Amino acid sequence: MENQITDPEPSLATGHDLDAATWADFVQRLKHDCVGAGVRDHHTAAAIFTVQARRIDTGYDLDFNPDQACIVDHDGGDMWFSPGEFYEDAYECQQASLNASAQEQSECEFASLCESDQWDILEALEDYTVTGWQERWEIINSHFTKDAAEAFIRRKKHDYGKMRVYVESQYYAWEFEAIKTAILNGTLAYTPKVTP
């Protein structure tokens, strides 16, 4: 498989083909996560493991988000969540300009200003916008087991940035639960393909 992760043991979680060994491994992991010791970690036997990517939405009015400000460059590529973070990343000429504005306003360096005064100076910058923001977690995909969700994150973190595994209950997802129960009790089992 193209996106297969190199692991010592072949596993469906890491993209290996379905065969008797990878099926047995999958069933063992499913039992651990849904009826075994893994249930203690997420408190539901009807678990589905969703991979979520962190998304930041900007453009919120600071009157409604006074504690959640960020500065965004007009190209939309970079974002800073504190004046100090912006200052650390700024070029020397930008730092000098910020320090000059602080000297003019309060006769001190930019870093010595209180944060609200720092935001005021940053709001005056031409190529940047100070705005409110909110964090949300977008579901990327779902997995039967925690190992599979974690393997996806290891494989795709460069595409999605910050990700996490979030456990949701599928108690009322009757088709999902019926299939999972059939796997766990052996009703649904691996059968090798018979070639004529």
Secondary structure, DSSP 4 states (H G I P E B T S, - for coil): -TT----SS--GGGTPPP-HHHHHHHHHHHHHHHTSTTHHHHS-SSEEEEEEEEEEEEEE-TTT-TT-EEEEETTSS-EESSHHHHHHHS-HHHHHHHHHHHHHHHSS-GGGS-HHHHHHHHHT-TTEEEEEEEEEEEEEEEESSHHHHHHHHHHHHHHHSSEEEEEEE-TT-HHHHHHHHHHHHTSS---PPPP-
